[in-house]
Amino acid sequence: MKFYIYETGSQIRRSSKSIRSNIVEGYGRRRYVNEYIRFLIFAIASKDETTDHLETLFETGSLENKSLYEDLHEQLEILGKKLNLFIQAIERSNH
């Protein structure tokens, strides 16, 4: 069980860092709109992966603090909505 907790913790750290990395890499390609959007979509996928790992930690009892879980879950949902709105704004401004 200890290995499982460590492994899931490692995965959640990796996927959450990937959100930022994909946003930054996309921004670096902002001249190429399709590439920019592609990396923002990767960021959303990493956000979804992070949410899944968070849910797994909570469901297995590895994360016992319900308030922390709910706060993190809500923040991830807000981030997803903001990324989607940002993608829509980029698409509108380039059509």
BATINU-237610 format. One record per atom (N, C-alpha, C): atom name; x, y, z; residue in three letters. Coordinates in Angstrom, 2 decimals, m for minus. Layout:
<atoms>
+------+---------+---------+---------+-----+
! atom !      px !      py !      pz ! res !
+------+---------+---------+---------+-----+
!   CA !       X !       Y !       Z ! ALA !
...
+------+---------+---------+---------+-----+
</atoms>
This chain:
<atoms>
+------+---------+---------+---------+-----+
! atom !      px !      py !      pz ! res !
+------+---------+---------+---------+-----+
!    N !    0.83 !   m1.19 !    0.00 ! MET !
!   CA !    0.00 !    0.00 !    0.00 ! MET !
!    C !    0.87 !    1.26 !    0.00 ! MET !
!    N !    1.98 !    1.22 !    0.74 ! LYS !
!   CA !    2.85 !    2.39 !    0.80 ! LYS !
!    C !    3.41 !    2.74 !   m0.58 ! LYS !
!    N !    3.80 !    1.72 !   m1.34 ! PHE !
!   CA !    4.31 !    1.96 !   m2.69 ! PHE !
!    C !    3.23 !    2.60 !   m3.55 ! PHE !
!    N !    2.00 !    2.11 !   m3.43 ! TYR !
!   CA !    0.88 !    2.64 !   m4.22 ! TYR !
!    C !    0.67 !    4.12 !   m3.92 ! TYR !
!    N !    0.69 !    4.48 !   m2.66 ! ILE !
!   CA !    0.52 !    5.89 !   m2.27 ! ILE !
!    C !    1.66 !    6.72 !   m2.85 ! ILE !
!    N !    2.88 !    6.23 !   m2.74 ! TYR !
!   CA !    4.04 !    6.95 !   m3.27 ! TYR !
!    C !    3.91 !    7.10 !   m4.78 ! TYR !
!    N !    3.53 !    6.02 !   m5.46 ! GLU !
!   CA !    3.42 !    6.03 !   m6.91 ! GLU !
!    C !    2.34 !    7.01 !   m7.37 ! GLU !
!    N !    1.18 !    6.99 !   m6.74 ! THR !
!   CA !    0.10 !    7.90 !   m7.11 ! THR !
!    C !    0.51 !    9.34 !   m6.81 ! THR !
!    N !    1.20 !    9.55 !   m5.70 ! GLY !
!   CA !    1.69 !   10.89 !   m5.37 ! GLY !
!    C !    2.67 !   11.38 !   m6.42 ! GLY !
!    N !    3.53 !   10.49 !   m6.89 ! SER !
!   CA !    4.48 !   10.84 !   m7.94 ! SER !
!    C !    3.76 !   11.18 !   m9.23 ! SER !
!    N !    2.74 !   10.42 !   m9.56 ! GLN !
!   CA !    1.98 !   10.66 !  m10.79 ! GLN !
!    C !    1.23 !   11.99 !  m10.73 ! GLN !
!    N !    0.66 !   12.32 !   m9.57 ! ILE !
!   CA !   m0.08 !   13.58 !   m9.46 ! ILE !
!    C !    0.87 !   14.77 !   m9.55 ! ILE !
!    N !    2.07 !   14.62 !   m9.01 ! ARG !
!   CA !    3.07 !   15.70 !   m9.14 ! ARG !
!    C !    3.47 !   15.88 !  m10.60 ! ARG !
!    N !    3.69 !   14.78 !  m11.30 ! ARG !
!   CA !    4.10 !   14.84 !  m12.70 ! ARG !
!    C !    3.00 !   15.44 !  m13.56 ! ARG !
!    N !    1.78 !   14.98 !  m13.39 ! SER !
!   CA !    0.69 !   15.48 !  m14.25 ! SER !
!    C !    0.37 !   16.94 !  m13.95 ! SER !
!    N !    0.47 !   17.35 !  m12.69 ! SER !
!   CA !    0.19 !   18.75 !  m12.37 ! SER !
!    C !    1.28 !   19.67 !  m12.93 ! SER !
!    N !    2.53 !   19.22 !  m12.92 ! LYS !
!   CA !    3.60 !   20.01 !  m13.53 ! LYS !
!    C !    3.43 !   20.08 !  m15.05 ! LYS !
!    N !    2.89 !   19.03 !  m15.61 ! SER !
!   CA !    2.68 !   18.98 !  m17.05 ! SER !
!    C !    1.66 !   20.01 !  m17.52 ! SER !
!    N !    0.69 !   20.35 !  m16.66 ! ILE !
!   CA !   m0.29 !   21.39 !  m17.02 ! ILE !
!    C !    0.46 !   22.67 !  m17.35 ! ILE !
!    N !    1.27 !   23.10 !  m16.43 ! ARG !
!   CA !    2.03 !   24.35 !  m16.61 ! ARG !
!    C !    2.98 !   24.26 !  m17.80 ! ARG !
!    N !    3.68 !   23.15 !  m17.90 ! SER !
!   CA !    4.65 !   22.99 !  m18.98 ! SER !
!    C !    4.00 !   23.09 !  m20.35 ! SER !
!    N !    2.83 !   22.49 !  m20.49 ! ASN !
!   CA !    2.13 !   22.55 !  m21.77 ! ASN !
!    C !    1.64 !   23.96 !  m22.09 ! ASN !
!    N !    1.18 !   24.68 !  m21.08 ! ILE !
!   CA !    0.77 !   26.07 !  m21.30 ! ILE !
!    C !    1.96 !   26.90 !  m21.75 ! ILE !
!    N !    3.08 !   26.74 !  m21.07 ! VAL !
!   CA !    4.30 !   27.50 !  m21.40 ! VAL !
!    C !    4.79 !   27.13 !  m22.80 ! VAL !
!    N !    4.83 !   25.84 !  m23.11 ! GLU !
!   CA !    5.29 !   25.44 !  m24.44 ! GLU !
!    C !    4.36 !   25.95 !  m25.53 ! GLU !
!    N !    3.06 !   25.91 !  m25.27 ! GLY !
!   CA !    2.10 !   26.45 !  m26.23 ! GLY !
!    C !    2.30 !   27.93 !  m26.44 ! GLY !
!    N !    2.54 !   28.65 !  m25.35 ! TYR !
!   CA !    2.77 !   30.09 !  m25.46 ! TYR !
!    C !    4.00 !   30.37 !  m26.32 ! TYR !
!    N !    4.99 !   29.55 !  m26.19 ! GLY !
!   CA !    6.19 !   29.70 !  m27.01 ! GLY !
!    C !    5.92 !   29.50 !  m28.49 ! GLY !
!    N !    4.81 !   28.85 !  m28.81 ! ARG !
!   CA !    4.44 !   28.60 !  m30.21 ! ARG !
!    C !    3.23 !   29.44 !  m30.62 ! ARG !
!    N !    2.95 !   30.49 !  m29.88 ! ARG !
!   CA !    1.73 !   31.28 !  m30.09 ! ARG !
!    C !    1.63 !   31.87 !  m31.49 ! ARG !
!    N !    2.76 !   32.03 !  m32.16 ! ARG !
!   CA !    2.73 !   32.52 !  m33.54 ! ARG !
!    C !    1.97 !   31.55 !  m34.45 ! ARG !
!    N !    2.02 !   30.28 !  m34.09 ! TYR !
!   CA !    1.34 !   29.22 !  m34.85 ! TYR !
!    C !    0.10 !   28.81 !  m34.05 ! TYR !
!    N !   m1.02 !   29.41 !  m34.39 ! VAL !
!   CA !   m2.24 !   29.29 !  m33.58 ! VAL !
!    C !   m2.64 !   27.84 !  m33.33 ! VAL !
!    N !   m2.60 !   27.01 !  m34.35 ! ASN !
!   CA !   m3.00 !   25.61 !  m34.17 ! ASN !
!    C !   m2.09 !   24.89 !  m33.18 ! ASN !
!    N !   m0.81 !   25.19 !  m33.22 ! GLU !
!   CA !    0.13 !   24.60 !  m32.26 ! GLU !
!    C !   m0.17 !   25.09 !  m30.84 ! GLU !
!    N !   m0.42 !   26.38 !  m30.72 ! TYR !
!   CA !   m0.75 !   26.97 !  m29.42 ! TYR !
!    C !   m1.96 !   26.26 !  m28.82 ! TYR !
!    N !   m3.01 !   26.15 !  m29.61 ! ILE !
!   CA !   m4.23 !   25.50 !  m29.13 ! ILE !
!    C !   m3.97 !   24.03 !  m28.80 ! ILE !
!    N !   m3.18 !   23.38 !  m29.62 ! ARG !
!   CA !   m2.86 !   21.97 !  m29.38 ! ARG !
!    C !   m2.23 !   21.77 !  m27.99 ! ARG !
!    N !   m1.30 !   22.65 !  m27.64 ! PHE !
!   CA !   m0.65 !   22.52 !  m26.33 ! PHE !
!    C !   m1.58 !   22.90 !  m25.19 ! PHE !
!    N !   m2.51 !   23.81 !  m25.44 ! LEU !
!   CA !   m3.51 !   24.13 !  m24.41 ! LEU !
!    C !   m4.44 !   22.94 !  m24.20 ! LEU !
!    N !   m4.73 !   22.22 !  m25.26 ! ILE !
!   CA !   m5.54 !   21.00 !  m25.13 ! ILE !
!    C !   m4.76 !   19.93 !  m24.36 ! ILE !
!    N !   m3.46 !   19.83 !  m24.61 ! PHE !
!   CA !   m2.62 !   18.92 !  m23.81 ! PHE !
!    C !   m2.68 !   19.31 !  m22.33 ! PHE !
!    N !   m2.69 !   20.61 !  m22.05 ! ALA !
!   CA !   m2.77 !   21.08 !  m20.66 ! ALA !
!    C !   m4.08 !   20.64 !  m20.02 ! ALA !
!    N !   m5.17 !   20.71 !  m20.79 ! ILE !
!   CA !   m6.47 !   20.24 !  m20.27 ! ILE !
!    C !   m6.41 !   18.74 !  m19.99 ! ILE !
!    N !   m5.79 !   17.99 !  m20.88 ! ALA !
!   CA !   m5.66 !   16.54 !  m20.67 ! ALA !
!    C !   m4.85 !   16.25 !  m19.40 ! ALA !
!    N !   m3.79 !   17.02 !  m19.17 ! SER !
!   CA !   m2.99 !   16.84 !  m17.96 ! SER !
!    C !   m3.79 !   17.23 !  m16.72 ! SER !
!    N !   m4.64 !   18.24 !  m16.86 ! LYS !
!   CA !   m5.53 !   18.63 !  m15.76 ! LYS !
!    C !   m6.49 !   17.50 !  m15.44 ! LYS !
!    N !   m7.03 !   16.87 !  m16.48 ! ASP !
!   CA !   m7.94 !   15.73 !  m16.27 ! ASP !
!    C !   m7.21 !   14.57 !  m15.60 ! ASP !
!    N !   m5.99 !   14.32 !  m16.01 ! GLU !
!   CA !   m5.19 !   13.25 !  m15.39 ! GLU !
!    C !   m4.93 !   13.57 !  m13.92 ! GLU !
!    N !   m4.60 !   14.81 !  m13.62 ! THR !
!   CA !   m4.36 !   15.23 !  m12.24 ! THR !
!    C !   m5.62 !   15.04 !  m11.41 ! THR !
!    N !   m6.77 !   15.41 !  m11.97 ! THR !
!   CA !   m8.05 !   15.23 !  m11.27 ! THR !
!    C !   m8.28 !   13.75 !  m10.97 ! THR !
!    N !   m7.99 !   12.90 !  m11.94 ! ASP !
!   CA !   m8.17 !   11.46 !  m11.74 ! ASP !
!    C !   m7.28 !   10.94 !  m10.61 ! ASP !
!    N !   m6.02 !   11.37 !  m10.58 ! HIS !
!   CA !   m5.11 !   10.93 !   m9.52 ! HIS !
!    C !   m5.59 !   11.44 !   m8.16 ! HIS !
!    N !   m6.07 !   12.67 !   m8.12 ! LEU !
!   CA !   m6.59 !   13.24 !   m6.87 ! LEU !
!    C !   m7.79 !   12.42 !   m6.38 ! LEU !
!    N !   m8.69 !   12.09 !   m7.29 ! GLU !
!   CA !   m9.86 !   11.29 !   m6.92 ! GLU !
!    C !   m9.44 !    9.91 !   m6.42 ! GLU !
!    N !   m8.44 !    9.32 !   m7.05 ! THR !
!   CA !   m7.94 !    8.02 !   m6.61 ! THR !
!    C !   m7.39 !    8.10 !   m5.20 ! THR !
!    N !   m6.60 !    9.13 !   m4.92 ! LEU !
!   CA !   m6.04 !    9.30 !   m3.57 ! LEU !
!    C !   m7.15 !    9.43 !   m2.53 ! LEU !
!    N !   m8.19 !   10.17 !   m2.87 ! PHE !
!   CA !   m9.29 !   10.37 !   m1.93 ! PHE !
!    C !  m10.12 !    9.09 !   m1.77 ! PHE !
!    N !  m10.44 !    8.44 !   m2.87 ! GLU !
!   CA !  m11.27 !    7.23 !   m2.83 ! GLU !
!    C !  m10.60 !    6.08 !   m2.09 ! GLU !
!    N !   m9.28 !    6.01 !   m2.16 ! THR !
!   CA !   m8.56 !    4.93 !   m1.48 ! THR !
!    C !   m8.24 !    5.27 !   m0.03 ! THR !
!    N !   m8.55 !    6.50 !    0.38 ! GLY !
!   CA !   m8.27 !    6.90 !    1.76 ! GLY !
!    C !   m6.86 !    7.41 !    1.96 ! GLY !
!    N !   m6.08 !    7.47 !    0.90 ! SER !
!   CA !   m4.71 !    7.99 !    1.01 ! SER !
!    C !   m4.72 !    9.48 !    1.31 ! SER !
!    N !   m5.74 !   10.16 !    0.80 ! LEU !
!   CA !   m5.96 !   11.57 !    1.12 ! LEU !
!    C !   m7.22 !   11.61 !    1.96 ! LEU !
!    N !   m7.07 !   11.87 !    3.25 ! GLU !
!   CA !   m8.20 !   11.80 !    4.17 ! GLU !
!    C !   m8.86 !   13.15 !    4.41 ! GLU !
!    N !   m8.18 !   14.23 !    4.08 ! ASN !
!   CA !   m8.70 !   15.57 !    4.33 ! ASN !
!    C !   m9.72 !   15.94 !    3.25 ! ASN !
!    N !  m11.00 !   15.78 !    3.58 ! LYS !
!   CA !  m12.07 !   16.02 !    2.60 ! LYS !
!    C !  m12.09 !   17.47 !    2.14 ! LYS !
!    N !  m11.85 !   18.39 !    3.05 ! SER !
!   CA !  m11.85 !   19.82 !    2.70 ! SER !
!    C !  m10.75 !   20.13 !    1.69 ! SER !
!    N !   m9.57 !   19.58 !    1.90 ! LEU !
!   CA !   m8.46 !   19.77 !    0.97 ! LEU !
!    C !   m8.80 !   19.16 !   m0.38 ! LEU !
!    N !   m9.33 !   17.95 !   m0.36 ! TYR !
!   CA !   m9.73 !   17.29 !   m1.60 ! TYR !
!    C !  m10.73 !   18.14 !   m2.38 ! TYR !
!    N !  m11.76 !   18.62 !   m1.70 ! GLU !
!   CA !  m12.79 !   19.42 !   m2.37 ! GLU !
!    C !  m12.23 !   20.72 !   m2.92 ! GLU !
!    N !  m11.34 !   21.35 !   m2.16 ! ASP !
!   CA !  m10.73 !   22.60 !   m2.62 ! ASP !
!    C !   m9.87 !   22.37 !   m3.86 ! ASP !
!    N !   m9.03 !   21.35 !   m3.82 ! LEU !
!   CA !   m8.18 !   21.05 !   m4.97 ! LEU !
!    C !   m9.02 !   20.66 !   m6.19 ! LEU !
!    N !  m10.04 !   19.86 !   m5.96 ! HIS !
!   CA !  m10.92 !   19.43 !   m7.05 ! HIS !
!    C !  m11.59 !   20.64 !   m7.69 ! HIS !
!    N !  m12.08 !   21.54 !   m6.86 ! GLU !
!   CA !  m12.74 !   22.76 !   m7.37 ! GLU !
!    C !  m11.75 !   23.63 !   m8.16 ! GLU !
!    N !  m10.54 !   23.77 !   m7.65 ! GLN !
!   CA !   m9.54 !   24.58 !   m8.34 ! GLN !
!    C !   m9.19 !   23.98 !   m9.71 ! GLN !
!    N !   m9.12 !   22.67 !   m9.78 ! LEU !
!   CA !   m8.85 !   22.01 !  m11.06 ! LEU !
!    C !  m10.01 !   22.21 !  m12.03 ! LEU !
!    N !  m11.23 !   22.17 !  m11.53 ! GLU !
!   CA !  m12.40 !   22.41 !  m12.40 ! GLU !
!    C !  m12.38 !   23.84 !  m12.93 ! GLU !
!    N !  m12.07 !   24.79 !  m12.08 ! ILE !
!   CA !  m11.99 !   26.20 !  m12.49 ! ILE !
!    C !  m10.91 !   26.37 !  m13.55 ! ILE !
!    N !   m9.76 !   25.74 !  m13.33 ! LEU !
!   CA !   m8.67 !   25.81 !  m14.31 ! LEU !
!    C !   m9.12 !   25.26 !  m15.66 ! LEU !
!    N !   m9.81 !   24.14 !  m15.65 ! GLY !
!   CA !  m10.29 !   23.55 !  m16.90 ! GLY !
!    C !  m11.23 !   24.49 !  m17.64 ! GLY !
!    N !  m12.13 !   25.12 !  m16.90 ! LYS !
!   CA !  m13.07 !   26.07 !  m17.52 ! LYS !
!    C !  m12.33 !   27.27 !  m18.10 ! LYS !
!    N !  m11.34 !   27.77 !  m17.37 ! LYS !
!   CA !  m10.56 !   28.92 !  m17.85 ! LYS !
!    C !   m9.77 !   28.56 !  m19.10 ! LYS !
!    N !   m9.18 !   27.39 !  m19.12 ! LEU !
!   CA !   m8.44 !   26.96 !  m20.30 ! LEU !
!    C !   m9.36 !   26.83 !  m21.51 ! LEU !
!    N !  m10.54 !   26.26 !  m21.30 ! ASN !
!   CA !  m11.50 !   26.14 !  m22.40 ! ASN !
!    C !  m11.93 !   27.51 !  m22.92 ! ASN !
!    N !  m12.21 !   28.44 !  m22.02 ! LEU !
!   CA !  m12.59 !   29.79 !  m22.44 ! LEU !
!    C !  m11.44 !   30.47 !  m23.19 ! LEU !
!    N !  m10.22 !   30.24 !  m22.74 ! PHE !
!   CA !   m9.05 !   30.83 !  m23.38 ! PHE !
!    C !   m8.90 !   30.28 !  m24.81 ! PHE !
!    N !   m9.07 !   28.98 !  m24.96 ! ILE !
!   CA !   m8.99 !   28.37 !  m26.29 ! ILE !
!    C !  m10.07 !   28.96 !  m27.20 ! ILE !
!    N !  m11.28 !   29.09 !  m26.69 ! GLN !
!   CA !  m12.36 !   29.67 !  m27.48 ! GLN !
!    C !  m12.04 !   31.10 !  m27.91 ! GLN !
!    N !  m11.45 !   31.88 !  m27.00 ! ALA !
!   CA !  m11.08 !   33.26 !  m27.33 ! ALA !
!    C !  m10.01 !   33.30 !  m28.42 ! ALA !
!    N !   m9.04 !   32.41 !  m28.34 ! ILE !
!   CA !   m8.00 !   32.35 !  m29.38 ! ILE !
!    C !   m8.62 !   31.98 !  m30.72 ! ILE !
!    N !   m9.51 !   31.00 !  m30.70 ! GLU !
!   CA !  m10.16 !   30.57 !  m31.94 ! GLU !
!    C !  m10.99 !   31.70 !  m32.55 ! GLU !
!    N !  m11.73 !   32.42 !  m31.72 ! ARG !
!   CA !  m12.55 !   33.54 !  m32.22 ! ARG !
!    C !  m11.69 !   34.65 !  m32.80 ! ARG !
!    N !  m10.58 !   34.94 !  m32.17 ! SER !
!   CA !   m9.74 !   36.05 !  m32.63 ! SER !
!    C !   m8.97 !   35.72 !  m33.90 ! SER !
!    N !   m8.96 !   34.46 !  m34.27 ! ASN !
!   CA !   m8.21 !   34.05 !  m35.46 ! ASN !
!    C !   m9.11 !   33.56 !  m36.59 ! ASN !
!    N !  m10.38 !   33.89 !  m36.50 ! HIS !
!   CA !  m11.31 !   33.51 !  m37.59 ! HIS !
!    C !  m11.94 !   34.71 !  m38.20 ! HIS !
+------+---------+---------+---------+-----+
</atoms>
